[in-house]
């Protein structure tokens, strides 16, 4: 028992360190193929799944949604739900599948999520969220964390957020990621909710001062590692980056290990592409399609000479019947003519 507890503590310490920088869970984007690519760019960054609903796992038996590669670790499972016992069952399935963290979504503002009484609407029910956290913590040894907004609709974040954090901390949550915007559940689309409500970084920083024992990461509007470092230097424990990490993965993730963690070297996107080829071969051999992977690779050379040719060759070639690694190598020749001679390190 003592040995297993020591291993659990060590694993938690590693995930907490990784949470210094994380890639946000993004529906339709951060699937297992995306995460495999991101891990090749950064050995350190904490990765998240797309949101998986607890009912899909518990009632629907959709355990394939938990599939991931061992190479993705450290990787967290984000769950959506509002029933404590159902979330506990889903969390247990996630932990059994090998995820390093179970995260509860209290930030998504979509109508579909609201109708299921989870996501950002849970900012109105701090007690229920605390019950969910407590129920999940009872059945898993990995960390149970929360991703939330600073408030919703007409709530006053100065009042709501401290109470919310106090309740989930009392339930055993030790790490939280705060999207520094309100969510407007009526009148704004999910896309508009990512941009229109004003950012309040100062409030998140004040929460760290008021809750020094909580590991607090900030999310929202952060597009560069330099911006992330400003928040870290100011005392926050972590930074979560979303769309920029997806669309310009080399700018964010390839630089992350040396800049944010002080380890390793900058990843070479050409070498990363070459390392993706065996993964692509395995996926195709299992009946998959090339574009399911390459759609996540389009931004690898963003801002670099030949990037447009890379994107066009992948976009047009990967959707064709029987498309294979040759399509990727052809696309790579648009940005790195000598790529075929590159050696995988």
C-alpha positions in Angstrom: 0.0 0.0 0.0 2.8 2.4 0.9 4.5 1.7 -2.4 1.3 2.4 -4.4 0.7 5.6 -2.5 4.3 6.8 -3.2 3.8 6.1 -6.9 0.5 7.9 -6.9 2.1 11.0 -5.3 5.0 10.9 -7.7 2.6 10.7 -10.7 0.6 13.6 -9.3 3.8 15.6 -8.9 4.7 15.0 -12.5 1.2 16.0 -13.8 1.3 19.1 -11.6 4.6 20.1 -13.1 3.3 19.4 -16.6 0.3 21.7 -15.9 2.7 24.7 -16.0 1.6 24.8 -19.7 -1.4 22.9 -21.1 -3.3 22.6 -24.4 -7.0 23.3 -23.9 -9.6 20.6 -24.5 -11.3 21.6 -27.8 -14.2 19.7 -29.3 -13.5 18.2 -32.7 -9.8 19.3 -32.4 -7.9 17.7 -29.6 -8.6 14.1 -30.5 -6.0 11.3 -30.1 -4.3 12.0 -33.4 -3.9 15.7 -32.5 -2.5 14.8 -29.1 0.0 12.3 -30.5 1.3 15.1 -32.8 1.4 17.6 -29.9 3.4 15.2 -27.8 6.0 14.9 -30.5 6.4 18.7 -30.4 6.6 18.9 -26.6 7.6 16.1 -24.1 6.4 18.2 -21.1 3.1 20.0 -21.9 -0.1 18.6 -20.3 -2.5 17.5 -23.0 -6.3 17.2 -22.7 -8.9 15.2 -24.5 -12.0 16.7 -26.1 -14.8 16.8 -23.6 -16.4 13.3 -23.2 -19.8 13.2 -21.6 -20.3 11.0 -18.6 -23.6 9.7 -20.0 -21.9 8.6 -23.2 -19.5 6.5 -21.2 -21.8 5.2 -18.5 -25.2 4.9 -20.3 -24.0 4.7 -23.8 -21.0 2.4 -23.3 -18.9 4.4 -25.7 -15.6 3.3 -24.2 -13.9 3.9 -27.5 -13.9 7.6 -26.6 -11.3 6.8 -24.0 -8.8 5.3 -26.5 -5.4 7.0 -26.5 -1.8 6.1 -27.1 0.7 5.5 -24.3 3.0 8.1 -25.9 0.4 10.9 -25.1 1.2 11.0 -21.4 0.8 13.1 -19.4 -2.8 13.4 -20.6 -6.0 14.4 -18.9 -9.6 13.3 -19.6 -12.1 16.1 -19.6 -15.6 15.0 -18.6 -19.0 16.7 -19.0 -21.8 16.0 -16.7 -23.7 17.1 -13.6 -24.7 13.9 -11.8 -22.2 13.0 -9.1 -22.6 9.3 -9.2 -22.6 9.1 -13.0 -19.5 11.3 -13.1 -17.9 9.1 -10.5 -18.5 6.0 -12.7 -17.1 7.9 -15.7 -14.1 9.0 -13.7 -13.4 5.5 -12.7 -13.5 4.3 -16.3 -11.1 7.1 -17.2 -8.7 6.3 -14.5 -8.8 2.6 -15.4 -8.1 3.6 -19.0 -4.9 5.2 -17.7 -5.6 8.9 -17.8 -3.4 11.0 -15.5 -6.1 13.5 -14.4 -9.9 13.7 -14.6 -11.2 17.2 -15.3 -14.7 18.5 -15.0 -16.0 20.9 -17.6 -17.7 24.0 -16.0 -16.9 26.3 -18.8 -18.5 25.3 -22.1 -21.4 27.6 -23.0 -23.0 25.7 -25.9 -26.7 25.1 -26.0 -26.3 21.4 -26.2 -24.1 21.4 -23.1 -26.6 23.6 -21.2 -29.5 21.3 -22.1 -27.6 18.5 -20.3 -27.1 20.7 -17.3 -23.4 20.8 -17.5 -20.6 23.1 -18.8 -20.7 26.8 -17.9 -24.2 26.6 -16.5 -22.7 24.8 -13.5 -21.2 28.1 -12.4 -24.7 28.7 -11.0 -24.5 25.5 -8.9 -21.3 25.5 -6.9 -22.7 23.1 -4.4 -23.5 20.6 -7.1 -20.0 20.9 -8.6 -18.5 20.3 -5.2 -20.6 17.2 -4.8 -19.4 16.0 -8.3 -15.8 16.6 -7.3 -16.1 14.8 -4.0 -17.8 11.8 -5.7 -15.1 11.5 -8.3 -12.3 11.9 -5.8 -13.7 9.0 -3.8 -13.2 6.5 -6.6 -10.0 7.6 -8.3 -6.4 8.1 -7.2 -5.5 10.6 -9.9 -6.2 14.3 -9.5 -9.7 15.6 -10.0 -9.6 19.1 -11.4 -12.1 21.7 -12.7 -12.1 24.1 -15.7 -14.4 27.0 -15.2 -15.3 30.5 -16.2 -15.2 33.6 -13.9 -19.0 33.6 -14.0 -22.1 33.5 -16.3 -24.7 36.0 -17.4 -25.5 38.6 -14.8 -23.4 37.0 -12.0 -20.8 39.3 -10.4 -17.5 37.4 -10.8 -16.0 39.2 -7.8 -18.6 37.4 -5.6 -19.3 34.2 -7.6 -15.7 33.0 -8.4 -14.3 33.1 -4.8 -17.4 31.1 -3.5 -17.1 28.6 -6.4 -13.4 28.1 -5.7 -14.0 27.8 -2.0 -16.6 25.1 -2.5 -14.6 22.9 -4.9 -11.5 23.3 -2.7 -13.4 22.0 0.3 -14.5 19.0 -1.9 -10.9 18.1 -2.6 -10.0 19.9 -5.8 -6.5 21.1 -5.8 -6.0 22.3 -9.3 -8.3 24.6 -11.3 -8.1 26.3 -14.7 -10.0 29.5 -15.0 -11.1 30.9 -18.4 -10.8 34.6 -17.6 -14.1 35.6 -19.3 -17.7 35.3 -18.3 -19.9 33.1 -20.4 -23.2 34.5 -21.7 -25.6 31.5 -21.9 -28.2 33.5 -23.8 -27.4 35.9 -26.7 -23.9 34.7 -27.7 -22.8 31.7 -29.6 -20.0 29.5 -28.3 -17.7 31.1 -30.8 -18.7 34.6 -29.6 -18.2 33.5 -26.0 -14.6 32.8 -26.8 -14.0 36.4 -27.9 -16.6 39.0 -27.0 -16.9 38.9 -23.1 -14.0 41.0 -21.8 -11.0 39.3 -20.3 -10.3 39.9 -16.6 -6.8 38.6 -15.9 -6.5 40.6 -12.8 -9.3 38.7 -11.1 -7.7 35.4 -11.8 -4.4 36.7 -10.3 -6.3 37.9 -7.3 -7.8 34.5 -6.8 -4.3 33.0 -6.7 -3.5 35.5 -3.9 -6.7 34.6 -2.1 -6.3 30.8 -2.6 -2.5 30.3 -2.4 -2.9 26.6 -1.8 -4.8 26.1 -5.1 -2.8 25.4 -8.3 -4.4 27.9 -10.6 -4.0 28.0 -14.4 -5.2 30.9 -16.5 -6.9 30.5 -19.9 -8.3 32.8 -22.5 -6.8 35.1 -25.1 -3.2 34.0 -24.6 -1.5 33.4 -27.9 2.2 33.2 -27.3 4.7 31.7 -24.9 5.9 35.2 -24.1 2.4 36.1 -22.9 2.2 32.8 -20.9 5.5 33.6 -19.2 4.2 36.9 -18.0 1.4 35.2 -16.1 3.8 32.6 -14.7 6.3 35.2 -13.6 3.4 37.1 -11.9 2.7 34.1 -9.7 0.2 31.9 -11.5 0.9 28.2 -11.5 0.0 27.4 -15.1 -1.2 28.7 -18.4 -3.6 26.9 -20.8 -3.5 27.8 -24.5 -6.1 26.8 -27.0 -6.5 27.8 -30.6 -3.0 29.2 -31.0 -1.5 25.9 -29.8 -3.6 24.2 -32.5 -3.2 26.5 -35.4 0.5 27.4 -34.7 1.7 24.3 -32.9 5.4 24.8 -33.8 5.4 28.3 -32.4 3.8 27.2 -29.1 4.7 23.6 -28.4 8.0 23.2 -30.2 9.4 26.0 -28.0 7.6 25.0 -24.8 10.1 22.6 -23.3 13.2 24.8 -23.2 11.2 28.1 -22.6 8.7 27.0 -20.0 10.2 23.9 -18.4 13.9 24.6 -18.9 14.4 21.2 -20.4 15.1 19.6 -23.8 15.5 21.5 -27.1 13.3 23.1 -29.6 11.5 20.4 -31.7 12.1 20.5 -35.5 8.8 20.3 -37.3 10.4 18.4 -40.2 11.6 15.7 -37.8 8.1 15.7 -36.2 6.5 15.0 -39.6 8.9 12.1 -40.2 8.1 10.7 -36.8 4.4 10.8 -37.7 4.9 8.5 -40.6 5.0 5.2 -38.6 1.9 6.4 -36.7 0.2 7.1 -39.9 1.1 3.7 -41.3 -0.5 2.0 -38.2 -3.6 4.1 -38.5 -4.1 3.2 -42.2 -3.4 -0.4 -41.5 -6.2 -0.4 -39.0 -8.7 1.0 -41.6 -8.3 4.7 -40.8 -8.1 7.5 -43.3 -5.1 9.8 -43.8 -7.0 13.1 -43.4 -8.1 12.1 -39.9 -4.5 12.7 -38.9 -3.2 15.2 -41.4 -6.0 17.7 -40.7 -4.2 18.4 -37.4 -0.8 18.9 -39.1 -1.8 21.8 -41.4 -0.4 24.5 -39.1 3.0 22.9 -38.5 4.8 25.3 -40.8 2.5 28.4 -40.2 4.4 31.6 -41.1 7.2 29.7 -42.8 8.2 29.7 -46.5 6.2 27.0 -48.3 3.5 26.8 -45.7 0.7 27.4 -48.2 2.0 24.7 -50.5 2.2 22.3 -47.5 -1.4 23.0 -46.5 -2.7 22.7 -50.0 -0.9 19.5 -50.8 -2.2 17.9 -47.5 -5.7 19.3 -47.8 -6.2 18.1 -51.4 -4.2 14.9 -51.2 -5.2 13.4 -47.9 -8.9 13.1 -48.7 -8.4 11.0 -51.8 -9.0 7.2 -51.7 -6.0 5.2 -50.7 -4.1 8.3 -49.7 -0.9 7.3 -47.8 2.4 8.6 -46.4 3.5 9.6 -49.9 1.0 12.4 -49.7 2.7 13.7 -46.5 6.2 13.4 -48.1 5.0 15.3 -51.2 3.6 18.0 -49.0 6.8 18.2 -47.0 8.8 18.7 -50.1 7.0 22.1 -50.4 8.6 23.4 -47.2 11.7 21.1 -46.9 12.9 19.9 -50.3 15.5 17.5 -48.7 13.0 16.0 -46.3 13.1 12.6 -47.8 16.7 12.3 -46.8 15.9 13.4 -43.2 16.7 10.8 -40.6 14.3 10.2 -37.7 16.1 10.9 -34.5 
